[in-house]
Amino acid sequence: MRMALIILQYFVCITLIVSVLLQPGKSAGLSGSIAGGAEQLFGKKASKGYEAMFAKLTTVVAILFMILCVVLVVVK
């Protein structure tokens, strides 16, 4: 049981790393943080296509990673 959870943890970890690395950056450098910070904060939030998919995938996999961490501690 524990070994299966550890293998699942490794798979979830690799998936989380890949999904974070494949997401596009949200800042435009230093000028974007000074000039467009309010627009980015209060502006359009809806992203389309693969950006939304990676954002949702990252959220789900991160929650699964945290749950697996707790379960592995309890099983130990």
C-alpha positions as CSV (number, residue, x, y, z in Angstrom):
1,M,0.0,0.0,0.0
2,R,2.7,2.5,1.0
3,M,4.9,1.6,-2.0
4,A,1.9,2.3,-4.4
5,L,1.3,5.6,-2.7
6,I,5.0,6.6,-3.1
7,I,4.9,5.7,-6.8
8,L,1.8,7.7,-7.2
9,Q,3.5,10.6,-5.3
10,Y,6.4,10.5,-7.8
11,F,4.0,10.6,-10.8
12,V,2.0,13.5,-9.3
13,C,5.3,15.3,-8.5
14,I,6.6,15.0,-12.1
15,T,3.2,16.1,-13.5
16,L,3.1,19.1,-11.2
17,I,6.6,20.2,-12.3
18,V,5.8,19.8,-16.0
19,S,2.5,21.6,-15.7
20,V,4.2,24.6,-13.9
21,L,7.0,24.8,-16.4
22,L,4.7,24.7,-19.4
23,Q,2.6,27.6,-18.3
24,P,3.4,31.0,-20.0
25,G,4.7,33.8,-17.9
26,K,2.2,36.4,-16.6
27,S,4.6,39.4,-16.2
28,A,6.1,41.6,-18.8
29,G,9.3,42.2,-16.9
30,L,10.0,45.2,-14.7
31,S,8.0,47.7,-16.9
32,G,4.9,45.4,-16.7
33,S,5.0,45.3,-12.9
34,I,5.2,49.1,-12.6
35,A,2.9,50.2,-15.4
36,G,0.5,47.4,-16.0
37,G,0.2,46.0,-12.5
38,A,-3.2,47.3,-11.8
39,E,-4.4,46.3,-15.2
40,Q,-3.2,42.8,-14.7
41,L,-4.8,42.7,-11.2
42,F,-8.2,44.1,-12.2
43,G,-8.1,43.5,-15.9
44,K,-9.2,40.5,-17.9
45,K,-8.8,37.2,-16.1
46,A,-10.3,34.7,-18.6
47,S,-7.7,32.8,-20.4
48,K,-8.4,30.6,-23.3
49,G,-7.1,27.3,-24.7
50,Y,-4.1,25.6,-23.2
51,E,-3.3,28.3,-20.7
52,A,-6.6,27.6,-18.9
53,M,-6.0,23.9,-19.2
54,F,-2.6,24.1,-17.6
55,A,-3.9,26.4,-14.8
56,K,-6.6,24.0,-13.9
57,L,-4.3,21.0,-14.2
58,T,-1.7,22.7,-11.9
59,T,-4.4,23.4,-9.3
60,V,-5.8,19.9,-9.3
61,V,-2.3,18.2,-9.2
62,A,-1.1,20.5,-6.5
63,I,-4.1,19.7,-4.3
64,L,-3.6,16.0,-5.0
65,F,0.1,16.3,-4.1
66,M,-0.8,17.9,-0.7
67,I,-3.4,15.2,0.0
68,L,-0.9,12.4,-0.9
69,C,1.7,14.0,1.4
70,V,-0.7,13.9,4.3
71,V,-1.8,10.4,3.6
72,L,1.8,9.2,3.4
73,V,2.5,10.7,6.8
74,V,-0.5,9.1,8.3
75,V,0.3,5.7,6.7
76,K,3.8,5.8,8.1
